[in-house]
């Protein structure tokens, strides 16, 4: 699952990502030179849409190293199911979204895409997701960038389920800071930047 070796092609997921949060793969070809003992030679790095990987299916998985983050274990590899219908039909949740986006017809798709971008960022930056307590349960706060890929507009609460996370609620960054503070002093930059030193 972590290495693909077939015919003249070999590759693996490096665990690194492009600036657009696309996985980077290391690619190799079988060495046809007779005066060497090396069976393979490195041909370069590429992302999933590269022609070097056009016949590789499925793509190799990213190596996984479980890590404790802020004393709790968040798994960024788990999928996130976004309850966009609830978020966009609930007046309190809707009020927290940037006003200029509310008239967009593709807002559910934009919200789900922003959540996936946040999940990919969390793969690279393990400390990005912070815990919060809610009704005697531990949840996680994921920063969501809707209008700028680098600046969060809000946070989505993620409740752990059996092998995935459920996103039912959006919070303003101020609300997220206060909720996270109830568990521990927030150290994630997207939250600490709210507090003037």
N, C-alpha and C positions, 0 to 999 in steps of 0.2 A: 504493500500500500504506500510505502514511503519512497520507493525507487521504481523507476520504469526502465526495464531493459528488454529491448525487442529488436531483433535483426541488427541493423547498424546504428540504432539510436539508443541512448541512455540519458536519463535526466532525473533530477530530484528537486524538491521544493527547498529553497535556501532558508526559509524562515524570514526573509527580507521582503520589503514591499517598495513599490515605486511611490512617487509623490501623490499619485492618484489612488494609492492603497490597493494596487494590483500586485498579486504575488509574483515574485521573481524566481525563475527556475534556472538551474545550471545544466547546460546541455553538453553532451559528449557524442563522439562518433567512433566507430570501431577503427582502430589503427591498421591500415593496410600495408604499412612499411614493413619490409622483411628484416631490416637491420636494427630492430628495436625489440625490447622485451615488454613494452607497454601495450596493453590490449586496447586501451581507449585513449583518446586525446580530447581535451577541452575545446569546445567550439564557441562558447560564449554564454552570456546571461540573456534571458528573454522573459517576456510575460506570456500569459496564456494565449494571446491572439497571434503570437509569432508563427511564421510559417515553419519554424523548426519543430513546433509541437502539433502541427496539423493532424498527424496520425496518432497522437497519444491520447488515449481515452480508456479509463479515466485518468485525469492528471494526478500525479503523486500528491499525497496528503502532506500537510505541513507537520514537521516534527512537533510533538506536544510535550511540554514540560510543565506539569501543574505547579502553580506558585500560589502561596498565600499572599493576599494583598490586604493591607491594613487589618490583619488579623482575621479576615474572612476569605473564603475561596470563591471567586467569581471566575467562571469558565468562558472566555471570549469566543471559544470555538462553537459553543452552543448557539443554535438559531434563536432569533427573537421573533415572536409572533406579535404583531402590532394590532391592537384592537382599534383601528382607525375610525370605524363607524361610531364607536362609543366616544372616542376622544373628540371627534368633529361634531357630534350631535349634542354633547354635554355642554351646556352654556359656560360652566366654570372652566373646563378645559379649553374650549374654543376662545374664551376671552384672553387666555395666556399666550396664544399664538400671535406672531407679528401681524398687525392689522392689514398691511398691504398684501398679505398672502390669502386672506379670507375669501377673496372673490375668485381665486384660482379654481378652475374646474378640476385640475389634476392634483389638488391638495392631498388626497389620500395617498397617491403615488409618491408625491414629493416627501410626505412624512415617512413613508416606509423606506424610501431611498436614503433619507437622512439618518434613519435609525441604523440601516445597514452600514452606512459610512461610519457612524459612531462605533459600531461593533468592530469594524475593521481597524479603526484607530486603537481600540482597546486591545486588540491582538498585539499591536506594536508597542503601545504604552500601557503596561499592566496597571499602573496607578491611576489611570484616567477614571475608572469607575469607582464610586465611593458607596459605602453602605448607609442605609437609613433604617430606622425602626418604624414599623407601622402595624398597629393592632397586634402587638406582641409577636410580630414576625419580622425577619430580616429581609429587606429588599435592597436593590441596588439602584443607583442614580447614574444614568448614562447621559452625557452631554449631547445635545442635538443641534446641528448646524443647518439651519434652513435657508439662510440668506447669504452666508459666507462660509466656505469650507473650513475656515480656521477659527471662526468666532461663534461659540454656541449662543443660541437664542433662548433655549430652555433645556430642561432635563426630563428624561422619561424615567418613570419608576418601573423597575423590572422585578417581577415576582418569579421565584424559582419554581419550576414545574419538573416533571419527569423527563429530563434531558433537553429542556428548552426553557426560555424565559418568556413571560407574558408581559407586554407593555400595555397598561390600561389607562395610565394617567400621565399628563404632562404637568410639570411644575415650572414656575419662573425660577430664574437662577437664585434669587433671594430666598425663595421658599426652600429650594434644594440645599442652600447653605445652612439654613436653620435646622432642617431635618437631619442633615449629615452631622451637624454639631452635637446633636443629642447622643450620637454613638461615640464620636471621637473628634478631636480637632481636625478639620479638613486640611489636607495638604495638597490636594489636586490643584494645579494652577488655575483651572477654569473657575474654581470656587474661591481660592485665596485672592484672586485679582479683584473680587468684589469688596474686599475689606481694605480700607486705607491704612497704611502703617504709620 
